Every structure is written in C-alpha cells, then in structure tokens.
Amino acid sequence: MIHAITHEFELNDGRKITLETGKLAKQADGAVVVRLGDTMILATVVSNKDAKEGVDFLPLTVDYQEKFASAGRIPGGFFKREAKLSDYEILISRIVDRALRPQFPEDYHADTQIMLSLISTDKENMPDALVGLAASAALAVSDIPFNGPISEVRVGKINGTLVINPTRQQLENSTIDMIVAATATDIAMVEGEMSEISEDEMLEAIQFAHEAIKQQIKAISTFAEKAGLKTKRVYQHETHNAELKERVFKETYNAVYAAAQKKDPNKQARKMHFKAVLDAFKAGLEPEVLESHEALINTYFHEVEYKAVRRMAIDEQLRLDGRKTTEIRPIWAEAGYLPTLMEVRFLHVVKRSR
C-alpha cells in the first residue's frame, strides 16, 4: 500500500489546491503532484551529488511540458509521441527558471534538472500558473540545497476586481493577464500583458499577487514539514584561498575604480581598461602562484569589478559609460530600412485590397 503525504489549502475564492508526494516518481530527489480541480502537474527534481570539474555556475534545466495524454488524447500524424517543447512551454519554463535560480546557493554547481509535466487538465483551471508552486514544493521535500521556497500565481482583473489564478472563461474578460513569481519577501519575475492601465493599478496587482504567493509559500513549508524535512546534502563545489582573495582586492580595487571612472562610452575600450589592471596584477605575481591559482585570481578580480562598479553607481550615480543612473541610452528608429521587407508588405497590402 503506497502511503502518500498530502496538504491542502484554499485560494481566496474557495478553490482548493492539493500538494501530494510519496506516490509518483519515488526515485527522484523530490517529486510533488499539484492539483487544482482536475488539473494536475507532476514536478520532479534531480541533482548530481558532485559538480563537474571546472564548472563555476549552476547547470540548471527547467522543462515544462503539456502532455497530450493530460487531455485524454494521443498525438496524431506519423509520430505517435509527444512533440518537442513549444514556444509557449519554453516561456513558462523560463519564468520558473528565473524565479528559482537565484535561490540556489552561489557555490552550488551540480547538474540539476526540474521536469514539470501536465498529467491531467480540465477546461477551467490553467496549469501554467501552478508550475512554480510545483517546482518549489518538489525542491522543498528534497535534500537539494535551496534557499526558497518561491511560488507564482496568475493575477487577473475582472469587472474591476483582482482575481488570483482566474479560470479560462474569466480570463476572456480580464483587463490584466499577468504571472508573478516571488519569494516571501521579494518579487522575482513578472510576465504578461494587459489593457491600458495606470501604474498604480499595476502595482496594486503585483502586491495582490504577492500576498497570495506568501500564503502558498507558507503552505509549501507546512507540506514539507508533513513530508519530513530532509537534511540538505553536504557539498564542496568550490575551493577558495582567503589570503589570495584579500590580496587581489587590496592590490586591484583602487585601480579598477579609477578605470571605471574613465566613463569611456566604448564598451570594448572599457574592457581593455579593466584587463590592463588584471594583467598588471598578474605580472607582479610569483610564477608558481599564477600557474596554480589563475582561475581563482580571475574569479576574485571579477568580484572586485562588481564591487567597484556598484560602488560608483551608488556613490556617484554614474554608469560605466558616463550616463547618470536616471538617464537612458539614445533610442532611434528608421522606416523602410529593409527594402525586401517593404516590397513583401506592399504586395500583401495589394492582395488584401483586391
């Protein structure tokens, strides 16, 4: 007998969302089924125990796929199988990725894959606003290091009233269609479209969405406790040298700050200014130190660049190219620049007129 662990909570309109683990995909590091009505999403997450040599970033893959089988259909045509991800599915995957990625520890570099599959769907509840919740819940019940939870919701405005995760029918009359992803304290991602609304209305919608997200994050935490909080895995994906890091900072920071203050509008020239500082520092190092620690030196120098440029922006309100933080780049437009495209458009207009 398979024993599943579930937790249920309500949206502000009374609809119930159920989180379940322990029944499907038991070999994954974390697996959760999220259900709203008859719409169900299976989220699985797996991550290698160790990172590949030389990797200094998080190789995270997030894939969301709406299965034909979720609607009781079999793909037609020559291939009787699920197709590749559509542009829409890739967009939803990216929204989840951008909300999740910053919550992983900066020094965690193991290959990590999150698969989000729509396994059942109904005609009312839209699944794309549930995938962030599903992915975050799967990470919460796993032993993978993660500084979440996060969650996401869709917010609509029907007849002047804000609604969380509106149904398909409600969305047809909505002046806002926006997906918001966030942590308990910060907005991470906003994606969508809307009719002409004021800035105050948009801010109100984001704040409304964030309050709903906070409730979902609380539900994820309660669910993870029910499932039995796993001890997060111990990992060592980076090796550091505190003495070398301090030396790089001490000997290059002032020169990097001075290079940033040149306010050169040419991006390639700015890169050369910074590179000259790094080359000068490396030239003064002992050959054995440079040979054995060059990768670390490059990493620490990049941190120096980040801190110096950020400090200039905060203290002097200046960007690298000399613009103030309140200025934008010049924007230009030109009509008829592509002659072939103009010709095609002209023929299209003529055909329509006939």
NORDAVEN-V388103 format. One record per residue. N is the residue number from 1. RES is the residue in one letter. SS is DSSP state (H for helix, E for strand, - for the rest). OMEGA is omega in whole degrees, 0 to 359 (none if undefined). Layout:
n;res;ss;omega
N;RES;SS;OMEGA
N;RES;SS;OMEGA
This chain:
n;res;ss;omega
1;M;-;180
2;I;-;180
3;H;-;179
4;A;-;177
5;I;E;183
6;T;E;173
7;H;E;185
8;E;E;174
9;F;E;186
10;E;E;166
11;L;-;185
12;N;-;177
13;D;-;176
14;G;-;177
15;R;-;185
16;K;E;174
17;I;E;181
18;T;E;173
19;L;E;183
20;E;E;174
21;T;E;178
22;G;-;181
23;K;-;182
24;L;-;174
25;A;-;186
26;K;-;180
27;Q;-;176
28;A;-;177
29;D;-;176
30;G;E;180
31;A;E;182
32;V;E;171
33;V;E;176
34;V;E;183
35;R;E;172
36;L;E;188
37;G;-;176
38;D;-;175
39;T;E;183
40;M;E;178
41;I;E;175
42;L;E;177
43;A;E;176
44;T;E;179
45;V;E;176
46;V;E;180
47;S;E;177
48;N;-;178
49;K;-;183
50;D;-;177
51;A;-;176
52;K;-;181
53;E;-;177
54;G;-;180
55;V;-;181
56;D;-;178
57;F;-;179
58;L;-;176
59;P;-;183
60;L;E;176
61;T;E;176
62;V;E;180
63;D;E;176
64;Y;E;181
65;Q;E;176
66;E;E;184
67;K;-;173
68;F;H;182
69;A;H;181
70;S;H;178
71;A;H;179
72;G;-;182
73;R;-;173
74;I;-;181
75;P;-;180
76;G;-;179
77;G;-;184
78;F;-;181
79;F;-;179
80;K;-;182
81;R;-;179
82;E;-;182
83;A;-;176
84;K;-;181
85;L;-;176
86;S;-;177
87;D;H;180
88;Y;H;180
89;E;H;177
90;I;H;179
91;L;H;179
92;I;H;178
93;S;H;182
94;R;H;178
95;I;H;180
96;V;H;180
97;D;H;184
98;R;H;177
99;A;H;184
100;L;H;191
101;R;H;182
102;P;H;183
103;Q;H;174
104;F;-;177
105;P;-;183
106;E;-;182
107;D;-;178
108;Y;-;188
109;H;-;180
110;A;-;176
111;D;-;184
112;T;E;181
113;Q;E;177
114;I;E;180
115;M;E;181
116;L;E;186
117;S;E;172
118;L;E;185
119;I;E;175
120;S;E;181
121;T;-;173
122;D;-;185
123;K;-;184
124;E;-;190
125;N;-;183
126;M;-;187
127;P;-;190
128;D;-;179
129;A;-;181
130;L;-;188
131;V;H;177
132;G;H;176
133;L;H;182
134;A;H;181
135;A;H;181
136;S;H;179
137;A;H;179
138;A;H;177
139;L;H;182
140;A;H;181
141;V;-;180
142;S;-;176
143;D;-;181
144;I;-;179
145;P;-;183
146;F;-;183
147;N;-;180
148;G;-;4
149;P;-;167
150;I;-;171
151;S;E;180
152;E;E;176
153;V;E;168
154;R;E;177
155;V;E;177
156;G;E;177
157;K;E;184
158;I;E;181
159;N;-;177
160;G;-;182
161;T;E;178
162;L;E;183
163;V;E;176
164;I;E;180
165;N;-;179
166;P;-;177
167;T;-;179
168;R;H;181
169;Q;H;178
170;Q;H;185
171;L;H;179
172;E;-;181
173;N;-;184
174;S;E;176
175;T;E;177
176;I;E;172
177;D;E;189
178;M;E;174
179;I;E;182
180;V;E;175
181;A;E;185
182;A;E;166
183;T;-;179
184;A;-;185
185;T;-;188
186;D;-;173
187;I;E;183
188;A;E;187
189;M;E;176
190;V;E;181
191;E;E;177
192;G;E;180
193;E;E;182
194;M;E;172
195;S;-;181
196;E;-;178
197;I;-;180
198;S;-;176
199;E;H;179
200;D;H;179
201;E;H;179
202;M;H;178
203;L;H;178
204;E;H;180
205;A;H;179
206;I;H;179
207;Q;H;178
208;F;H;179
209;A;H;183
210;H;H;178
211;E;H;177
212;A;H;179
213;I;H;179
214;K;H;178
215;Q;H;180
216;Q;H;178
217;I;H;176
218;K;H;179
219;A;H;178
220;I;H;180
221;S;H;178
222;T;H;179
223;F;H;180
224;A;H;177
225;E;H;177
226;K;H;183
227;A;H;182
228;G;-;183
229;L;-;179
230;K;-;174
231;T;-;181
232;K;-;185
233;R;-;176
234;V;-;182
235;Y;-;177
236;Q;-;185
237;H;-;179
238;E;-;174
239;T;-;185
240;H;-;178
241;N;-;186
242;A;H;181
243;E;H;179
244;L;H;179
245;K;H;179
246;E;H;181
247;R;H;179
248;V;H;181
249;F;H;185
250;K;H;188
251;E;H;183
252;T;H;189
253;Y;H;183
254;N;H;179
255;A;H;178
256;V;H;179
257;Y;H;178
258;A;H;178
259;A;H;179
260;A;H;182
261;Q;-;177
262;K;-;175
263;K;-;180
264;D;-;181
265;P;-;181
266;N;-;184
267;K;H;180
268;Q;H;178
269;A;H;179
270;R;H;178
271;K;H;180
272;M;H;177
273;H;H;180
274;F;H;181
275;K;H;179
276;A;H;178
277;V;H;180
278;L;H;180
279;D;H;179
280;A;H;178
281;F;H;181
282;K;H;181
283;A;H;181
284;G;-;181
285;L;-;173
286;E;-;184
287;P;H;182
288;E;H;177
289;V;H;180
290;L;H;183
291;E;H;186
292;S;H;186
293;H;H;185
294;E;H;180
295;A;H;179
296;L;H;179
297;I;H;179
298;N;H;179
299;T;H;181
300;Y;H;178
301;F;H;176
302;H;H;177
303;E;H;177
304;V;H;177
305;E;H;181
306;Y;H;183
307;K;H;182
308;A;H;181
309;V;H;179
310;R;H;180
311;R;H;178
312;M;H;180
313;A;H;181
314;I;H;186
315;D;H;186
316;E;H;182
317;Q;-;181
318;L;E;173
319;R;-;182
320;L;-;183
321;D;-;178
322;G;-;178
323;R;-;172
324;K;E;181
325;T;-;179
326;T;-;181
327;E;-;176
328;I;-;179
329;R;-;174
330;P;-;180
331;I;-;179
332;W;-;178
333;A;-;181
334;E;-;180
335;A;-;175
336;G;-;183
337;Y;-;180
338;L;-;186
339;P;H;181
340;T;H;180
341;L;H;178
342;M;H;180
343;E;H;179
344;V;H;180
345;R;H;179
346;F;H;179
347;L;H;179
348;H;H;179
349;V;H;179
350;V;H;179
351;K;H;179
352;R;H;181
353;S;H;179
354;R;-;none
